[in-house]
Amino acid sequence: MLAGSYPMSVDAKARVTLPAVFRKQLVDGDKKTIYLLPMKECVNGFTPAGLEQFIDGLFIERGENRFDSRSRRDVQLKTRLWASAVEVDIDSAGRVALGKLDGTKPGTRERLGLTADVTVVGAGDHFEVWNTEQWNATQESFEDELDALLYHD
């Protein structure tokens, strides 16, 4: 389970070091490959199996797979998510090359603000990399709404 938030910096080669506690969970022997999936506000990092579970899980309803290969919407969603995913390796120093995000869609790192100070966040089955200012603003908003989210009375 990936948990916690860790302020980090993106180096001159557009790499970010993952927290050691994350690396222990993401690296399995020689298997050091992860997938980065850019989203609206951050980039998500998954193991290969984790990305497959995430995408397949979008089509699960009441325990049954509801993916319809004859539905344009289903096929487009699945295809576009897989096409947006970028395969990267965790290097021997525990770094991930965020610069590869720009290889598939130039400007992705700039759009997400992943060029200097970032925060690596555990999200259970995956991790997220946020621009630190954006993350802090999101956290402030969350803290303001926390009671309302926790309690229904």
N, C-alpha and C positions, 0 to 999 in steps of 0.2 A: 504494500500500500504506500503510495507516494503522498507525503503530507509535508506541510510547512511552506514558508516562503523565504527565499534567499536572494538578497541583493547581489548582483554580479555586474561585471563590465564586459562589453564586447571588445575584443582585441583588434589590432590593426588589420588582421586577416579575416575579420568578421566571424570570429569563433567565440563561443561562450562556454565556460567551464560548468559542467553540471555538478551539483552538490554530491559529495562522496556517498551519502546515504542513498541518493537516487541511482548512482552508477552501480552500486551493489545489487540493486533490484533489476536494473535494466540489462546488465551484461551477464550473460550466461556462458561461461567458458570462453570459447572463441567467437561466440555470437555477440557482436557489438553493433549490429545494424539496428537503426531505429528509423521511423518515418516522421517527418515534420509535415503537419497539415495546417496551412495558413487559414485562419478564420477571420472574422470581422475586426476583432480588437487585439488578438494575440496569435501566437502560433502554438499548436498542440503537438506534443511529442509522444509517439506510441511505439511499443514493440511491434514487430510484424503481426503477431497474433492479436495484439491489442487493437491495432487498426482494423483488422478484419472483423473482430467482434464489435467494434464501434459502428462500422458501416452496416454490417448485417443487423445489428441491434436496432437500427433505424426503421427496419421493416418488420419487427416483431410486435405482434399485438396479441395480448392474452395468451402468451406462450407459443403462438404459432407464427411461422414465417409467412409474411404477407407480401413478399416481393413478387411483383407481377411482371414477368419478362415481356408482356405485351402492352404494358403501360409506359408510354413515353416519359412520363414524369418519374417513375421509379427507375427506369433505365438511365435517364439523364442524371438524376441525382447520384446514383451509384457510380456511373462512369466519371462524372465530373469530380467527385470526391477522390476516387482513385487517381485520376489524372492530375489533381492538385497536390497529391502527396509527393514529397521529395525524400528519397532514400539517402541517408547519411550514416556514417560510422562514428562511433564514439572513439576518439583517438586514444593513444596510450596515456595522455595527460588528462583524459576525461573531458575533452572539449568536443563540441558539436559545431560544425561549419554552417552557421546561419546564412552565409553568403550564397549557398546553393539554392536558397529560396528564390534569388533573383535570376537564376539560370532558367527557370521555367516561366517566370513572369517578372520581367525587369521592374524594379521599383517596389517590390513587395516589402523588403526590409524598411525602406523609407516610409512607406504607407503605414506600417505598424510601429514605426519609431524604434526599431531594434538596431540602433546604430551606436549607442554609447552605454548608458546605464539601463540595465534591465533587471527584472525580478523573475526568478525561476520559481514557479509555484507548483506544489504537489496538488493533484486533483484526483486522488484515489488511484485509478487505473492508468493514468497518464500524467504528464506534466505540461505546464503552459509556460511560455516565455512572453512576458509583458514589458512594454516600456514602463520604467519605474514610475514616472509621473502619472501615467494613465492608471497603473495598478493602485497607486496611493489614493487617487481620486475615487476609484471604484471601491476601495476599502472604506473610505470615509462615508460614502453613500450607503454601503452595506451596514456599517456600524449604526448609522442613523435609523435604519429599517430593521435591525436585528430583532428587537422585541416583537415587532409586528409579525415578522416571519416565524418566530419561535412559538408564539402564543396566539390562540384564536379568540381569546376573550378580551 
